[in-house]
Structures are given as C-alpha cells and as structure tokens.
C-alpha cells in the first residue's frame, strides 16, 4: 500500500536481451519470474511447454501460464538462470523470488533507490512506468459491446 500523494518506489531494473533493454519489476511477493505473452511475441521468443498451468496472484486471482522461455537474458550483467514463465494475464517482466534468491547476497539501498551485488557497482533502480499498466480482464453482468480502444 502507498499513500495517494507519494511517488511509487523505485523497484525496477533493466533486463538486457541482445541489444534490447526491458524494464523489469523486482517483486519479493512473487515466487516465480514471469514475462507477458505480448512481450514474448514482440521479442520472437519461443514458448516451451510448462507443467504449471496457472498460479495465484496475491489478490487470489488465477494467473494463467502458457509456457516457459529459455532465453539468455541478463539483469545488471547477471544471467537469469531460472525458468521464466509466460502469461497472457500481465504486462512486462516480473523478477520473482526464484531469481532474487539465485543471486545470493546483495545490498538493496532503499533510501537511495539502488542495489549492489558483492562484485559490482551500485545499480540505479527506476519506477515502474504508468503506461505499462493495463487491464487484462473485465467482468460484466450482462451482454456488453466494447468499442475498440475502450
């Protein structure tokens, strides 16, 4: 929770794949690392089957998983070695506890919005961008026509 007049915390890092840079949310409340299906399509990554069909979000909603990707992505110069699950129900990239735990010890300086691994320099964190927040699921009680882009 956050007061309405306060800015969002800086909890995102840049993920690199080849020459591309993608913003990723570091989420200690997520057990798994997950990427949106839309981003997977844009990057032309191959989706492999997963034995896990869905997970539950913190609010109890079911989040569908359509597979996993096995791409060589790096976060602050460190490879992501855990499975990256794919979901049509979210946007962007969420680095979960599986990735955070695999990194071993690091310092997270909340006061200065940065983080550092033992062998590296301080890495600046940034805010999640507002324009990346989308509504993926709507429920209606009666037949409804939705106009494009509404």
C-alpha distance (Angstrom), angle and dihedral (degrees) to the residues before:
residue distance angle dihedral
X1 . . .
X2 3.77 . .
X3 3.79 133.8 .
X4 3.79 110.7 -104.5
X5 3.80 93.6 -120.1
X6 3.82 96.3 49.3
X7 3.79 125.3 93.3
X8 3.76 121.5 -114.0
X9 3.78 117.6 -92.7
X10 3.79 119.2 -103.0
X11 3.81 101.1 -112.7
X12 3.81 103.3 139.3
X13 3.80 130.4 98.4
X14 3.79 131.6 -172.0
X15 3.81 117.4 -100.2
X16 3.80 117.3 -157.5
X17 3.77 127.5 -149.6
X18 3.78 114.3 174.7
X19 3.83 101.8 -48.6
X20 3.80 96.2 -24.2
X21 3.78 126.3 103.1
X22 3.81 120.5 -151.6
X23 3.80 127.3 -176.5
X24 3.82 113.1 -123.8
X25 3.79 128.8 -168.3
X26 3.82 115.2 -134.5
X27 3.79 102.6 -141.0
X28 3.80 119.2 -174.3
X29 3.80 87.6 -175.6
X30 3.81 92.8 63.0
X31 3.80 118.7 80.4
X32 3.81 93.3 -161.9
X33 3.79 138.8 44.8
X34 3.79 110.5 -117.2
X35 3.80 137.8 178.7
X36 3.79 130.1 -162.8
X37 3.78 119.0 -102.1
X38 3.83 89.0 -130.3
X39 3.80 91.5 58.1
X40 3.82 91.0 46.7
X41 3.82 89.4 54.7
X42 3.83 92.7 47.1
X43 3.81 91.1 50.6
X44 3.84 91.2 44.0
X45 3.80 91.7 -128.2
X46 3.79 117.9 164.9
X47 3.81 116.1 -116.1
X48 3.79 115.3 -140.7
X49 3.82 124.4 -161.8
X50 3.80 118.0 -88.8
X51 3.78 129.2 -155.8
X52 3.81 89.4 -142.5
X53 3.85 111.3 78.4
X54 3.81 97.9 -178.3
X55 3.80 147.1 -9.5
X56 3.79 134.4 -155.6
X57 3.77 122.9 -108.1
X58 3.80 120.8 -138.4
X59 3.81 89.9 -96.5
X60 3.81 91.5 55.2
X61 3.82 95.9 -104.9
X62 3.79 116.8 139.8
X63 3.81 112.6 -116.1
X64 3.80 113.4 -157.5
X65 3.80 119.9 -134.6
X66 3.79 117.1 -156.7
X67 3.80 98.2 -175.4
X68 3.79 144.1 -61.9
X69 3.79 134.8 -81.4
X70 3.78 127.1 -139.8
X71 3.79 103.3 -157.6
X72 3.79 128.4 144.9
X73 3.78 100.6 -114.7
X74 3.77 124.3 160.1
X75 3.77 131.8 -152.5
X76 3.79 115.4 -157.3
X77 3.80 88.6 -19.4
X78 3.81 93.5 -51.0
X79 3.82 120.4 113.3
X80 3.79 120.3 -120.0
X81 3.79 103.5 -125.3
X82 3.79 99.6 170.5
X83 3.79 124.3 88.6
X84 3.77 113.6 -83.8
X85 3.79 109.1 -145.6
X86 3.81 121.0 -149.8
X87 3.81 123.1 -136.0
X88 3.81 134.3 178.5
X89 3.82 89.1 -157.4
X90 3.81 100.2 73.2
X91 3.77 142.5 40.1
X92 3.79 130.1 -123.3
X93 3.79 126.6 -5.8
X94 3.80 128.9 -45.7
X95 3.80 117.1 -163.7
X96 3.79 104.3 -152.3
X97 3.78 135.3 -164.5
X98 3.81 90.4 -82.9
X99 3.81 89.7 66.7
X100 3.81 95.4 36.9
X101 3.83 91.7 52.0
X102 3.80 92.2 47.1
X103 3.82 89.5 59.3
X104 3.79 94.4 65.5
X105 3.77 118.3 -151.3
X106 3.79 120.7 2.5
X107 3.78 137.5 154.2
X108 3.79 120.3 -117.4
X109 3.80 110.1 -164.7
X110 3.81 102.7 -163.3
X111 3.80 93.2 177.2
X112 3.81 91.8 60.9
X113 3.84 99.6 29.9
X114 3.78 95.8 -119.4
X115 3.78 143.1 108.8
X116 3.79 136.1 -154.7
X117 3.77 135.7 -162.1
X118 3.84 117.0 -148.5
X119 3.80 95.1 -103.5
X120 3.79 97.7 39.3
X121 3.74 148.0 65.3
X122 3.79 127.2 -98.0
X123 3.80 112.8 -73.7
X124 3.78 118.8 -151.1
X125 3.79 117.4 -129.0
X126 3.78 125.0 -147.2
X127 3.79 138.5 -157.5
X128 3.75 123.9 -93.8
X129 3.77 106.5 -102.6
X130 3.79 116.7 -112.4
X131 3.79 93.2 -140.0
X132 3.80 90.3 62.1
X133 3.80 91.9 65.6
X134 3.79 111.8 99.0
X135 3.78 135.2 168.7
X136 3.77 107.8 -120.5
X137 3.77 102.6 176.2
X138 3.78 131.9 38.8
X139 3.78 129.2 -179.6
X140 3.79 124.0 -153.6
X141 3.78 130.5 -173.1
X142 3.80 95.8 -147.5
X143 3.81 140.0 21.7
X144 3.79 108.1 -62.4
X145 3.80 133.5 -179.9
X146 3.79 114.0 -143.8
X147 3.77 117.4 -158.9
X148 3.82 118.0 -138.1
X149 3.82 113.9 -81.9
X150 3.81 92.9 13.1
